[in-house]
Amino acid sequence: MLREILAVVIMNLRSIPQRMTASTVAVVGVAAAVAVLVTVLGMAQGFRQMVASTGHEDRAIVLATAAFSESGSLLPRDTVTALSDIPGVRLGQDGKPMVSPEAVLVASLKRASDRKLTQVTLRGISFGALDVRPEIRIVEGRMFRPAVHEIIVGDLARTEFGLAL
């Protein structure tokens, strides 16, 4: 019996170099699968935190029926007016509904650093937007004028795209 045990042990020790490649492939494969899973779960958690921290319980975004995003949605003016009259819509200090019809589109701008085109999201707003989003404040410059081609940009966008006051 001892000779049989010794023979099995010696056989296993001699086959280690042959099993090393297969074992290494299995270990590396499992490690790669775990790395991909951890990365995807981390991205999902980051997305959850971003959505939870940027939303507001007292605000709603209304999209057209077939729209998948704000940039793909178009509501007629009479629909916006009807939405303004829905009971439960908060009224501003002036007694008017706090509604901000907005247009979202993507434009190409050249970065100031390398002059390469990059995609930028632009949001067309009305004067009611600052009432709906009180966290937005103008720290330099002035509010846009109606019917004039003007934009309001943040400090980082102004620097990155070389936009002047």
Buried (B, 14 or more C-beta within 10 A) or exposed (E): EEEEEEEEEEEEEEEEEEEEEEEEEEEEEEEEEEEEEEEEEEEEEEEEEEEEEEEEEEEEEBEEEEEEEBBEBEBEEEEBEEBBEEEEEEEEEEEEBBBBBBBBEEEEBEEEEEEEEEEBEBBEBBEBBBBBBEEEEEEEEEEBEEEEEEEBBEEEBBEBBEEEE
